[in-house]
Each structure stands twice: as structure tokens, then as C-alpha cells.
Amino acid sequence: MKKLSALLSLIVLTQLISACSQGRYTHYQHPQRNQQQAAVQQEQNAQQRQGQRYSQQSSSRRQVQNPAPQASQQQASRPQFSQQTQQSAVYNIHPARNRMVQIATSAVGTRYKWGGDSPQKGFDCSGLMTYVHKNALGMNIPRTTAKQRDRSRTIPFQQLQPGDMLFFKTGSRTNHVGVYIGNRKFVHAPSSGKRVTVASMDNAYWHKRFVKFGSFL
């Protein structure tokens, strides 16, 4: 009987010891599990905040790097100069001088004719000048090159404008004239067998024989 009681006591004691051990394990295990869960939640929150900051920074960079729509709207609202406006701003030719240039260039291709002063007859150099002044300005100027040179107003190169004349000495007793059309070019009737054409002031032949710039305007 004593042995049975001792055995029962031992069993009860063993169960108590086991229960206490489980209680301590549970006591220490739950806080550890709670700490792990808290750490996981904090990491998730940190990742979420980092993702939000990255999204905001990316949006800011896109706005700084790509301002094209606003710039395009501003550019579209600015007035654009047409080609005609730009040309007018560059040359700014007086209407009378513009008419002289138009009539002179319209004669390009007309055959040379000594003593000629019309598209039907042909032109010599001084005849072309009388034709241009008469039809563009209603002005009668001397018929010969020598008289046109002597009676025209001499002007410096800095004041040269389209519609002015260029005089050349091509021989001891031969004179030549053309009408300036801008861009260092002039229209003239060269010589027998040729046609009215456009020449350059920079051509070595004409540059060497140049006498003066003249004008009746």
C-alpha cells in the first residue's frame, strides 16, 4: 500500500513538473512569436513607405525631365515670321526700286541688239536702262551710256540699293552699264550675239573695269 501511494505521488509529481515546464515554454515562446510578427510588420511598413517615396521621386523626375508639352504650347503661341516677311526685313526694297528690279529681271533672255530699247527689238546696255526707268518710274534718262554715267548721281558702295546702276569702262572708247538687283548682282545686255543676263560684281572681268555706282533716283 505504501508502495502504491509512493508510485501515485511520483506520477503526480512528474505531471506537475511537466505542466510547469510546458507553462514556462509557453510563457517564453509567446513573446518571441509576438516579437517576430512585430518585426515582420515593421519591415512591411518600411517597404511600403519606401515604395511611396520612390513613386513620388520618379514622378518629380519625370516632370523635370519632360517639360515638353508646356514648352510646345509656349512655342506654338509665339508668332512665326513667314518667308515673305523675312525677305522684306532683309531687303526692304522701296516699291519704285522693286519695280525696276522686276522689269530688269523680266528682260533676262532678250537678245542683244545695238541701238535696241525694247523687248521686241532687243536691247543694248544703255537701251535696257532707258527701258527700265521709263516703264518702272515713267522717267526719261539720257540714251547713251556715257551720258547716263556723267549725269547720274554718284553714290558710294555703302549706299548702293537695287535699282541703282553700275558703270564700267570696257575699252578706250567703250562704256558699259547694268542695273543692280541686290546680292552683289546686276542685269545687263552684254554684247552682240548674247542675251540679257545676270552677272556678279565679284566677277574678275567686271571688277577690274568698274567705274562708278550711279542713280537717277
GILIN-V563063 format. One record per residue. N is the residue number from 0. SS is DSSP state (alpha for helix, beta for strand, coil for the rest). PSI is psi in degrees with one decimal (999 if undefined). OMEGA is omega in degrees with one decimal (999 if undefined). Layout:
BEGIN
n = (N | N)
ss = (SS | SS)
psi = (PSI | PSI)
omega = (OMEGA | OMEGA)
END
This chain:
BEGIN
n = (0 | 1 | 2 | 3 | 4 | 5 | 6 | 7 | 8 | 9 | 10 | 11 | 12 | 13 | 14 | 15 | 16 | 17 | 18 | 19 | 20 | 21 | 22 | 23 | 24 | 25 | 26 | 27 | 28 | 29 | 30 | 31 | 32 | 33 | 34 | 35 | 36 | 37 | 38 | 39 | 40 | 41 | 42 | 43 | 44 | 45 | 46 | 47 | 48 | 49 | 50 | 51 | 52 | 53 | 54 | 55 | 56 | 57 | 58 | 59 | 60 | 61 | 62 | 63 | 64 | 65 | 66 | 67 | 68 | 69 | 70 | 71 | 72 | 73 | 74 | 75 | 76 | 77 | 78 | 79 | 80 | 81 | 82 | 83 | 84 | 85 | 86 | 87 | 88 | 89 | 90 | 91 | 92 | 93 | 94 | 95 | 96 | 97 | 98 | 99 | 100 | 101 | 102 | 103 | 104 | 105 | 106 | 107 | 108 | 109 | 110 | 111 | 112 | 113 | 114 | 115 | 116 | 117 | 118 | 119 | 120 | 121 | 122 | 123 | 124 | 125 | 126 | 127 | 128 | 129 | 130 | 131 | 132 | 133 | 134 | 135 | 136 | 137 | 138 | 139 | 140 | 141 | 142 | 143 | 144 | 145 | 146 | 147 | 148 | 149 | 150 | 151 | 152 | 153 | 154 | 155 | 156 | 157 | 158 | 159 | 160 | 161 | 162 | 163 | 164 | 165 | 166 | 167 | 168 | 169 | 170 | 171 | 172 | 173 | 174 | 175 | 176 | 177 | 178 | 179 | 180 | 181 | 182 | 183 | 184 | 185 | 186 | 187 | 188 | 189 | 190 | 191 | 192 | 193 | 194 | 195 | 196 | 197 | 198 | 199 | 200 | 201 | 202 | 203 | 204 | 205 | 206 | 207 | 208 | 209 | 210 | 211 | 212 | 213 | 214 | 215 | 216)
ss = (coil | alpha | alpha | alpha | alpha | alpha | alpha | alpha | alpha | alpha | alpha | alpha | alpha | alpha | alpha | alpha | alpha | alpha | alpha | alpha | alpha | alpha | alpha | alpha | alpha | alpha | alpha | alpha | alpha | alpha | alpha | alpha | alpha | alpha | alpha | alpha | alpha | alpha | alpha | alpha | alpha | alpha | alpha | alpha | alpha | alpha | alpha | alpha | alpha | alpha | alpha | alpha | alpha | alpha | alpha | alpha | alpha | alpha | alpha | alpha | alpha | alpha | alpha | alpha | alpha | coil | coil | alpha | alpha | alpha | alpha | alpha | alpha | alpha | alpha | alpha | alpha | coil | coil | coil | coil | coil | alpha | alpha | alpha | alpha | alpha | alpha | alpha | alpha | alpha | coil | coil | coil | alpha | alpha | alpha | alpha | alpha | alpha | alpha | alpha | alpha | alpha | alpha | alpha | coil | coil | coil | coil | beta | beta | coil | coil | coil | coil | beta | beta | coil | coil | coil | beta | beta | coil | alpha | alpha | alpha | alpha | alpha | alpha | alpha | alpha | alpha | alpha | alpha | alpha | alpha | coil | coil | coil | coil | coil | coil | coil | alpha | alpha | alpha | alpha | alpha | alpha | alpha | coil | beta | beta | beta | coil | alpha | alpha | alpha | coil | coil | coil | coil | coil | beta | beta | beta | beta | beta | coil | coil | coil | coil | coil | beta | beta | beta | beta | beta | beta | beta | beta | coil | coil | beta | beta | beta | beta | beta | coil | coil | coil | coil | coil | beta | beta | beta | beta | beta | beta | coil | coil | coil | alpha | alpha | alpha | alpha | alpha | alpha | beta | beta | beta | beta | beta | beta | coil | coil)
psi = (-42.3 | -37.9 | -41.6 | -40.9 | -41.2 | -39.6 | -42.9 | -41.1 | -40.9 | -40.0 | -44.6 | -42.9 | -41.0 | -43.6 | -39.0 | -43.1 | -41.9 | -41.8 | -39.6 | -40.6 | -44.9 | -38.1 | -43.5 | -39.2 | -43.8 | -36.6 | -39.5 | -23.1 | -39.4 | -45.0 | -37.9 | -42.2 | -37.8 | -39.6 | -40.9 | -45.2 | -40.9 | -40.5 | -42.2 | -43.5 | -40.5 | -40.9 | -41.5 | -42.5 | -40.0 | -41.9 | -39.4 | -43.6 | -38.9 | -39.9 | -38.7 | -43.2 | -41.6 | -41.0 | -42.5 | -42.1 | -41.1 | -41.3 | -40.9 | -42.0 | -39.4 | -38.7 | -36.0 | -42.1 | -22.5 | 67.1 | 18.8 | -44.2 | -43.9 | -42.2 | -39.4 | -39.9 | -40.8 | -40.9 | -38.4 | -28.3 | -14.0 | 141.0 | 137.3 | 134.6 | 134.1 | 165.1 | -38.4 | -41.9 | -41.3 | -43.3 | -40.3 | -38.1 | -33.2 | -48.4 | -40.5 | 51.7 | 133.9 | 143.1 | -40.3 | -43.7 | -34.5 | -40.8 | -39.0 | -42.4 | -42.6 | -43.7 | -40.5 | -46.0 | -28.6 | -20.0 | -8.2 | 131.3 | -14.2 | 141.0 | 153.0 | 137.0 | 119.4 | 127.3 | -2.1 | 143.7 | 28.6 | 158.1 | -30.4 | -42.1 | -31.5 | 175.6 | 142.6 | 177.5 | -45.9 | -31.5 | -35.8 | -38.1 | -42.8 | -37.1 | -45.9 | -48.3 | -38.5 | -45.7 | -23.8 | -35.7 | -8.7 | 28.4 | 133.9 | 123.3 | 163.8 | 150.6 | -33.5 | 155.8 | -40.8 | -43.6 | -36.9 | -40.6 | -46.5 | -32.8 | -13.0 | 154.4 | 124.0 | 133.6 | 148.5 | 161.2 | -36.4 | -22.6 | 6.2 | 131.4 | 157.6 | 136.1 | -17.8 | 169.1 | 151.5 | 128.4 | 140.9 | 154.2 | 104.7 | -8.7 | 177.3 | -31.3 | 16.7 | 131.6 | 157.0 | 153.1 | 148.9 | 167.4 | 131.0 | 135.2 | 4.8 | 164.5 | 34.4 | 32.8 | 153.5 | 155.7 | 136.1 | 163.7 | 104.9 | -66.3 | 175.5 | 137.9 | -4.6 | -175.9 | 162.3 | 133.2 | 173.1 | 132.8 | 166.4 | 140.3 | -22.7 | -5.1 | 131.2 | -38.2 | -49.6 | -35.2 | -39.5 | -28.9 | 8.0 | 140.1 | -54.8 | 163.6 | 135.5 | 161.0 | 147.5 | 5.0 | 999)
omega = (177.3 | 179.3 | 179.6 | 179.4 | 179.3 | 179.8 | 179.1 | 178.5 | 179.7 | -179.7 | -179.2 | 179.5 | 179.3 | 179.7 | 179.4 | 178.9 | -180.0 | -179.8 | 178.8 | -180.0 | 178.9 | 179.1 | 178.5 | 180.0 | 179.5 | -177.6 | -178.8 | -176.9 | -175.3 | 177.3 | 179.7 | 178.7 | 178.9 | 178.7 | 178.8 | 179.0 | 178.9 | 180.0 | 178.5 | -179.6 | 178.6 | 178.9 | 178.1 | 178.7 | 179.7 | 178.0 | 179.8 | 178.4 | 178.3 | 177.8 | 178.3 | 179.0 | 179.6 | 178.9 | 179.1 | 179.2 | 179.2 | 178.8 | 179.4 | 179.5 | 179.1 | 179.7 | 179.9 | -175.0 | -175.2 | 177.1 | -171.7 | -177.2 | -180.0 | 178.6 | -179.8 | 178.9 | 178.6 | 179.8 | -179.5 | -178.4 | -179.8 | 178.4 | 178.6 | 178.3 | 175.4 | 178.9 | 179.3 | 179.1 | 179.4 | 179.8 | 178.4 | -179.7 | -177.3 | -172.8 | 176.0 | -175.8 | 175.4 | -177.8 | 179.5 | 178.6 | 177.6 | 177.6 | 178.5 | 178.7 | -178.9 | -178.8 | 179.6 | -179.0 | 177.3 | 179.6 | -179.3 | -178.8 | 177.7 | -176.1 | 175.8 | 176.2 | 179.3 | -177.1 | -178.3 | -179.0 | 178.6 | 178.0 | -178.6 | -179.5 | -169.1 | -177.1 | 155.8 | -169.8 | -178.9 | 176.9 | 176.3 | 179.4 | 179.2 | 179.4 | -178.6 | -177.9 | -178.8 | -174.1 | 179.1 | -172.9 | -173.4 | -174.1 | 175.3 | 179.2 | 179.7 | -173.0 | -174.8 | -179.4 | -178.3 | -179.6 | 175.8 | 178.4 | -174.0 | -174.3 | 178.8 | 178.8 | 178.5 | -178.8 | 177.2 | -178.9 | -177.7 | -178.8 | -178.8 | 179.4 | 174.7 | -176.4 | 174.9 | -175.8 | 175.5 | -178.9 | -178.0 | 173.0 | -174.2 | 178.6 | -177.6 | -178.7 | -175.8 | 177.6 | -179.3 | -178.0 | 175.1 | -179.5 | -176.6 | -178.6 | 179.8 | 178.2 | 177.8 | 179.2 | 178.5 | 177.6 | 179.4 | 174.2 | -166.7 | -175.0 | -177.6 | 179.2 | 179.5 | -178.4 | 176.9 | -173.7 | 175.6 | 178.9 | -178.3 | 173.8 | -177.3 | 175.6 | -174.1 | -178.5 | -177.2 | 179.5 | -178.2 | -173.0 | -178.3 | 179.7 | -178.0 | 167.9 | 179.9 | -178.5 | 172.9 | -180.0 | 999)
END
